Amino acid sequence: LEINAATLEAAKAELERQREEEKILLGEKVLRLVLDYEANFRKLELIRSRFINYQQQQEILRIQYRLGQGETSQFLESQVKGEVLRSQLVEQETLLAQKVRELEQLLGDKSITNLSN
């Protein structure tokens, strides 16, 4: 009977140790995801800023082109640049949404969805 009590105490201590270890691992995963989210958000903001600049430059090119001062190749190159920026925006938005979903899964909290907006 004393052996069983000692065995149970040892098992209880092991379970508590494992539980604490799981808490630490979960905390590390959450921290990594939050840091990844923040990095992706900063990249998204940078790409959005670049896209706004692109739109302004595009408008200038359109005006120059209408006035006969622009070249077709320059205008087309600008269009390609815009498509690249659009694809980068979509990619970053997707990565951000993925980080939010991963956080929701880990934490079981749907209120995190507001982060992606």
Summary of the structure (lengths in Angstrom):
residues: 117
radius of gyration: 26.2
end to end distance: 59.9
largest distance: 98.0
contacts: 278
relative contact order: 0.10
helix: 92%
strand: 0%
